[in-house]
Amino acid sequence: MIKKGSLILTVLIALVVVTSCGRAVSPVALKHLAEGQKLYGLMQYEDAIKEFNEAVKSQPSFSLAYLGIGKCLAETGRFDDGSRSQERRNHVRDRPGLHRKGAG
């Protein structure tokens, strides 16, 4: 079971990382990221993927959501899909302000 302090720390780190890059993160995307992290900690990977995908839908340039998807896919043995998610993460992370349709 994930500790509440760990979840809060993860969300705070996400806020610092994202805002330090000059990009605003929507509250909806952050909510889904936090829920995805919680589910990941509970080893509910499929439900976590759904939450991370909702974060991406809300904000296609949210690289931390792609990281969460990739971690979940790797945990479920879908390494090729996880690798593609990491490639998308690197793509949006390297291009500040990227908001393209279909990035997720």
Secondary structure, DSSP 8 states (H G I E B T S, - for coil): ---HHHHHHHHHHHHHHHHHTT----HHHHHHHHHHHHHHHTT-HHHHHHHHHHHHHH-TT-HHHHHHHHHHHHHTT-HHHHHHHHHHHHHHHTSTT---TT--
